Amino acid sequence: MKHKGAQNTYLGIGLILASTLAFTIMSAMIRSLGERIPLGEVAFARSLFALIPLMLMLQWRGELHEAFRLNKPVRHVTRAIAGIGSMFCNFASLARIPLADMTAIGFITPLFNVALAAIFLGERVRMFRWAAVAVGFVGVLIMLAPHLFGAERGPGAAAGALLAFVGAFLVSAAMTQVRQLTATETTASLVFSFTVLCTVTALVTVFWGWVKPSPWDSMILVLTGIFGGIGQITVTESYRHAEAGTVAPFAYTSMIYSIVIGYSFFGEVPEAIVLLGAALVVLAGLFVIYRERQLHIDRTREREAETPQSAAV
């Protein structure tokens, strides 16, 4: 896809900034729910109410009919399984560790993408990108250390950090499948099918016991879906107005949003060691984006179809 003029580039950057803010607000709302609402119930609301802005967008674009055209339905389901797993892991993590910490750990996703593409898609990865992956994983180990080995934190923090790590891996597993599906499927079908499958799967968890939310919690549940849908729309639109290599680095602003919102609403101040680890992961991720741009690897179609489940876009 060719993009013309600086105005489109600026619009793409503006949209990705809006997207990361929307997903950070969504994540903060989920964190505010804590463990009062079962995970399945949260995931159901997140998916169901995201369909409202999503379908409006598809109708406005004239792509609603494309959303129902699945050339490889089984592959949509396997992609959804990984995505649903990441959603549950990320939401469970948000109930246990600070917003900024969860966001920072999620930044490992692009580095997982490199490794999984090399292993499962046969993509050639040279030494420079492998080195970036190694540096990024060192950064993650630094961030995980206080959660795993800090005696004062307790098992909840350790579980939350590990869930964020597993969630990032599952996001990458889903994205690896999206890379293959973009050859035969439309962006509309990839985004819509995933959201619908998440809604249906989460609904099944009603048999494991949902609760009747308070009016306040009900409003938060609805808004998680609305903000998630808005985040989906803006992230998709951003990659339609500018190249992936230009837009993608601005997704890291979610760390700034997470720190500000985490401090303002939860009194959370990230530890220096977490910020150090996050800086290593971000630098590694930015280097991967730079190298892929040098190698003329275009991730635009994949990025358009991604469905982030947390602030770590």
Sequence and secondary structure as in RCSB ss.txt:
>XXXX:A:sequence
MKHKGAQNTYLGIGLILASTLAFTIMSAMIRSLGERIPLGEVAFARSLFALIPLMLMLQWRGELHEAFRLNKPVR
HVTRAIAGIGSMFCNFASLARIPLADMTAIGFITPLFNVALAAIFLGERVRMFRWAAVAVGFVGVLIMLAPHLFG
AERGPGAAAGALLAFVGAFLVSAAMTQVRQLTATETTASLVFSFTVLCTVTALVTVFWGWVKPSPWDSMILVLTG
IFGGIGQITVTESYRHAEAGTVAPFAYTSMIYSIVIGYSFFGEVPEAIVLLGAALVVLAGLFVIYRERQLHIDRT
REREAETPQSAAV
>XXXX:A:secstr
    HHHHHHHHHHHHHHHHHHHHHHHHHHHHHTTSS HHHHHHHHHHHHHHHHHHHHHHHT HHHHT  S HHH
HHHHHHHHHHHHHHHHHHHTTS HHHHHHHHTTHHHHHHHHHHHHS     HHHHHHHHHHHHHHHHHHHHHHH 
TTT HHHHHHHHHHHHHHHHHHHHHHHHHHHTTTS HHHHHHHHHHHHHHHHHHGGGGT     HHHHHHHHHHH
HHHHHHHHHHHHHHHHS HHHHGGGGGGHHHHHHHHHHHHH     HHHHHHHHHHHHHHHHHHHHHHHTT   H
HHHHH    SS  
